[in-house]
Amino acid sequence: MLKLLYFAFVYPHLYGIETYGNTNHCHLSKLEKLNNKILQILQNRSIRTNNIELYKYYDTLPLPLLHNYQILLFLQRFYHHSYSLPDVFVTYFAQISSIHNYQGKRNLYFTTTETGKKALTRTGCILWNKLPEGLKTIKSVALV
């Protein structure tokens, strides 16, 4: 019952983490600590309980991993189901194979600013390029 309460009242507030999750860690630390505390209370666990255990028990991810996961889901949808995204995203990522002969790799935009390094276009490419090829070919929308 408490797990249902968490996913009904707390988890929806994490919606859009792929957008705001790339901010400086100090800005997210309050949200992360609050989420950890809520999980501790709902699971009646000690303050010394490892946070990973709290997230495993509720089958969810800590905020930084949830951020990466949501970005990868966005890229999966972009790569296999781009028709389901708004037109603004059509040219969001360039595929290197259209420039060079590197199959399936996404092009990284060169940037020197800290803000640019955290941009979805750059972070998404880095995460996507690190994925094993077998995961990149999954086309199931059910995972999204």
LINPE-V578479 format. One record per run of one state. SS is the DSSP state (hx for helix, st for strand, lp for the rest). FROM is the first residue (numbers start at 0). TO is the last residue. If there is no record, write none. Layout:
[[SS:FROM:TO] [SS:FROM:TO]]
This chain:
[[lp:0:0] [hx:1:13] [lp:14:15] [hx:16:19] [lp:20:23] [hx:24:41] [lp:42:49] [hx:50:56] [lp:57:61] [hx:62:79] [lp:80:80] [hx:81:83] [lp:84:85] [hx:86:88] [lp:89:93] [st:94:94] [hx:95:97] [lp:98:104] [st:105:105] [lp:106:112] [hx:113:116] [lp:117:118] [hx:119:129] [lp:130:131] [hx:132:135] [lp:136:139] [hx:140:142] [lp:143:143]]
